[in-house]
């Protein structure tokens, strides 16, 4: 085997706090060879991203390396001064960040950002830099590179932005690329394109890639070797087949057992049992205080009838000069009482737009929505207020869906105050009950959102959604930003809400294994149209539409995991 392009030896990172010293990374060691893709997996807080930041010299003060060595192509780089690290960063080691929208400058065109990076690291002329930038855009499969070169990041889709970020990472022709959760926000088809590109780069250019992710499907389909981290330490190293197929550490076995399987439907998601875990969801206590679920006369709680939504693309004072983009085109489906109905499809297919029209966050441009036999178009102000109380939404990102300036108690209490459901003297007691029922500590109500982990914040979002005792929940990608262990907890909570409280749900996701586990029926959307609706098992075993078959073919198979547990 060739010499490692990157070696990490006994790396330890320290963060001094007012409560003492914290070591988010402890004695981490592994090698990366040219052309190798090494996956680094573990739960949130395991130290995966912190290790990558230490390698590239991007630790936020007061975090600093206290022990260990980092070697790049035979040269020790952790002890370099600031200027030497700046020259190394980008030139020898590049990074692909999780969120392409925030890692690209919104004030500059994509072409300007590429040219600047190429000139900085390679020292070529502006015309040569532009030539290389256009070649890179073409290399990462951006259509019409000459036209796209002059466009801004907001004019690209999520998947295309991520490809631009990959092009930026390749500008300096680096030896190592650190990809930190590069596919978390992408649907299955765009994810497959991005991962294929990363594999091709590793193979053709012999670039070493560290792929930080919590997605076991990505690990199974993409990596050559795997490093498993827990609480800042490496607990297992090995080839992908060995770690996923025959794990030796109890944490690795527990982590793999919690991964949703695409081939079989389970009653409950297995929870990780290794180490200390958060409190459980107290569904029995919640059910005792929940009013008896009312059923609709027709058996269909929600009916979506030919809804259409158009967005203005080009404005003009003259109506005939205006152009519109049709995001949702005459979509129709119904959701039965107590059912979990899934919506799947690639980014931009209209899934979330449908959800926002149901929640009345977007007005409809055509069609109607019927709730419990009453069309929204016939509801007055009072009827709409009652409707909104019965429909609540859990959003994708628990970081941005909670107001950072409000305490958690006030966030959960807000729907109660808005709908005037309880006397003011009883609101605090209900808020504390809700937070206790979703498994949070007794003092959670007095804290701010930034004091909680991602999974805890999603529990706060669920408590807020349950505050009005709704009949219908809209779950818009509720677990896509969470690691596999927290995902299992949240999905079990949603299953409990359906089974014990009879809640009806619309579940939107691009994670097909999760959809198979959670949903009773599934609708498939493509380019604003609903192309297929089937029972979940029928859709996964005998899909009718060609696009559905294409989506399912891109789903990670995870065959190695079936032998591990």
HULIN-V540888 format. One record per run of one state. SS is the DSSP state (@ for helix, = for strand, . for the rest). FROM is the first residue (numbers start at 1). LEN is the number of residues. If there is no record, write none. Layout:
SS:FROM:LEN
SS:FROM:LEN
This chain:
.:1:3
=:4:14
.:18:2
=:20:14
.:34:3
=:37:5
.:42:6
@:48:9
.:57:7
=:64:9
.:73:2
=:75:2
.:77:5
@:82:10
.:92:1
=:93:4
.:97:3
@:100:4
.:104:5
=:109:1
@:110:13
.:123:3
@:126:14
.:140:5
@:145:4
.:149:3
=:152:1
@:153:3
.:156:2
@:158:13
.:171:5
=:176:5
.:181:7
@:188:18
.:206:2
=:208:5
.:213:3
@:216:7
.:223:2
=:225:6
.:231:2
=:233:7
@:240:6
.:246:4
@:250:8
.:258:25
@:283:6
.:289:11
=:300:15
.:315:4
@:319:3
.:322:1
=:323:14
.:337:3
=:340:5
.:345:6
@:351:8
.:359:7
=:366:6
.:372:2
=:374:2
@:376:3
.:379:2
@:381:10
=:391:4
.:395:12
=:407:1
@:408:11
.:419:5
@:424:14
.:438:6
@:444:3
.:447:1
=:448:1
@:449:3
.:452:2
@:454:13
.:467:5
=:472:5
.:477:7
@:484:18
.:502:2
=:504:5
.:509:3
@:512:7
.:519:2
=:521:6
.:527:2
=:529:7
@:536:6
.:542:4
@:546:8
.:554:5
@:559:4
.:563:3
